Amino acid sequence: MATPSTLRERPIAEPLKPEWQLKLYVAGSTPRSNAALENLKRLCETHLAGRYSIEVVDLLLNPQLAAGDQILAVPTLVRKFPEPIRKIIGDLSNEERVLVGLDVKPLV
């Protein structure tokens, strides 16, 4: 039987932050915004499965949030982490351009 002096508290594990933190700025539910989100999800599941998070910011609902990342056009994808911050404007349909823009390295 263990005595109180031999019992050790186990630290509570902190939830792991995803390796890739992405923020997609849109303006409402337009066909272009919807396409950007669907393309982004597909690319992430293909190339970053289990290692990413996507935050969607609708600037029609929160226009003041555009200033933080200096958003001038929508849809715009911002890679917050890993640093450095990178931005891609458009519907993200050109997979090669998005992968190069995000600097996604293929898994080996």
N, C-alpha and C positions, 0 to 999 in steps of 0.2 A: 504494500500500500504506500502510495506516495505521501510524503509529508508536505505541508505548505511551503517549506523552504526549497523543495525540489521541483515543485510545480512551476512552470514558466508560462507566462502569457504569450500567446502567439500574436504577432502584430496583425492587425486587420489589413488584408491586401487592398491596396488602392486600385481602383479600376484603371486598366491600361488605356492610355490615350491612343487613338488611331495614329498610325504613322503619317497618314495623309489627311489633312484637314482642308476641305474645300468649301467655298462659299459661292453660291450661284445667285447673282442679282438678276431679277426679272421685273417686268412691269405688267402685272396682271397675268391672266391665263390666256395668253395669245398663242397662236399656232407656233410661232418662233420660240417663245419661252418654253412651251411644252416640249417642242422638239429638242431644245437644248438640254432640258432635264432628262428626257429619255435617252438621248445620246450619251450624256454624262454617266447615267446609271449603267448603261451597257458597257461603256469603256471601263468604268471602275470595276464592275464584276468580272470583266475579262482580264484586266491587267493588275488590279489592286485588291482582289477579293479578300475580304476580311481585314483589310488594313486601311480603311478609309471611312471618313464621315462627310456627309454633305449637308450643309445648311442652306436652305433656300430663303432669300430675302426678297419680298415683294415690295418694290419701291412705291407702288400705288398706295400701299397700306402704311409704309414707314419711309417717306421720302428723305427724312433727315439722316437715315443710315447710309445714304450714298456718299456723304462727305467723308466718312471714316476711311473708306478704301479708295476715295477719289474716283467714283464711278461716273463716267461721262456718257456711256451708251449701254443699252441692255439688249439681249442678255450678255452679262459679263461673268466669267468664271474667275475666281481669285483663289490661288493656292496659298493658304495661310501658313501651312506647315507641310513639308519641311521648308525651311527658309532657304534661299531668299523668296520673298513674295513674288508670284508671277500672275499675270492677267492674260486672259484670252477672251476676245469679244466675238460674239456670233453664236450660231446655233450648234456648234461643236460637231458638225456633221463630217468634217474632214479628220478622220481618225489619226492619220499620220501627223498632221499639223498640231492636233491637241496633245498627242503623246510627246512630241518634240517640245511644244510650248510648256508642258508640265514637267518636262525632263524626267519622264518615266523610263526607268531602265528595265529591260526585259528580265523576267525571272530566269535564273539558270538552274 
